[in-house]
Amino acid sequence: MKIYIISDLHLDYKANLEWLNHVLYRPYQGDILLLAGDISHNYQQIKRELKHIRSKFKKVFFTPGNHDLWIHNHDWTDSLEKFKALMEFCESEDVTTKREDILINNKNIRIIPLHAWYTEPGQGDDHLYWPKPGEDKSNRMWSDNVHIQWPANERDFSPVKYFLALTEENNMDKKADLIITMSHFLPREEMMFSEFPPKVNPEIMKKYDRNPLFNFSRVAGSNLIENKLRGLKSNIHVYGHQHINRDRVIEGVRYISHCLGYPSERRRGLIQNIGAGLKIIFDSDLHQNGLI
């Protein structure tokens, strides 16, 4: 049995849908997929593609990203209503959105989706913000400002606290040989940079920066996600959102992202190691413990 990961499919792009259909042409009936958010902003397409993906795997784990909760019309009162509808759909289609233990080669593998969000600077100390020279501090280009809406009657509503509170932590006494957590959003600052603390090189930024005015760290994630995964004793954490693929170990936890991202990003060489398709993080046939 293999455990695969992917995120940021953005299937509203034709090239991405073609990529997925090509990848899913082969059978994965004995395998597991961890899908870490951003299937599409279109609810009907999310449902259609989740059903398709689910039909190909033994089990699919899913946590939504910000694009999955965009609202464009009057179908939803707010993004939280869309989230709840999406969770109900997943339950009806046997797409797993909650903690589950799976026995593989007599080892208990625990997989825990962490529904979460990001905290912006000024919203709480758990933000991941790092200043960027020349950034637009208003962040007006960020589409969530328009397409994400939270309950209007809850003035102090904290999305990240709300979502993380949904993670079940009861009945955790059972031993797990491997614990894998997953979120769409980033759990710590280091994930954003190839080296940390980051070194600002204006020439490199000029060449590779996708948008000089935009500072991703404003909307990257929250260290409350880090606190949660550490509390759950995670061995591997899978995430997405940034459209940069990384695989590193920090303080005993392996952090992995494997994003498909936008076609334009792949054409510019900004997203690496996606050509082979889904990324394997566990293979019960290769090693005694299955780790890759």
HELIX and SHEET records of a PDB file:
HELIX    1   1 LYS A   14  VAL A   23  1                                  10    
HELIX    2   2 TYR A   43  LYS A   56  1                                  14    
HELIX    3   3 HIS A   67  LEU A   69  5                                   3    
HELIX    4   4 SER A   79  SER A   92  1                                  14    
HELIX    5   5 ASP A  144  HIS A  147  1                                   4    
HELIX    6   6 PRO A  159  LEU A  164  1                                   6    
HELIX    7   7 GLU A  189  MET A  192  5                                   4    
HELIX    8   8 PRO A  202  TYR A  208  1                                   7    
HELIX    9   9 PHE A  216  VAL A  219  5                                   4    
HELIX   10  10 ASN A  223  GLY A  231  1                                   9    
HELIX   11  11 PRO A  263  ARG A  267  1                                   5    
SHEET    1   A 4 PHE A  57  PHE A  62  0                                        
SHEET    2   A 4 TYR A  28  LEU A  35  1                                        
SHEET    3   A 4 LYS A   2  ILE A   6  1                                        
SHEET    4   A 4 LYS A 279  ASP A 283 -1                                        
SHEET    1   B 6 GLU A 100  ILE A 104  0                                        
SHEET    2   B 6 LYS A 107  PRO A 113 -1                                        
SHEET    3   B 6 LEU A 178  MET A 182  1                                        
SHEET    4   B 6 ILE A 236  TYR A 239  1                                        
SHEET    5   B 6 VAL A 253  SER A 257  1                                        
SHEET    6   B 6 ASP A 247  ILE A 250 -1                                        
END                                                                             
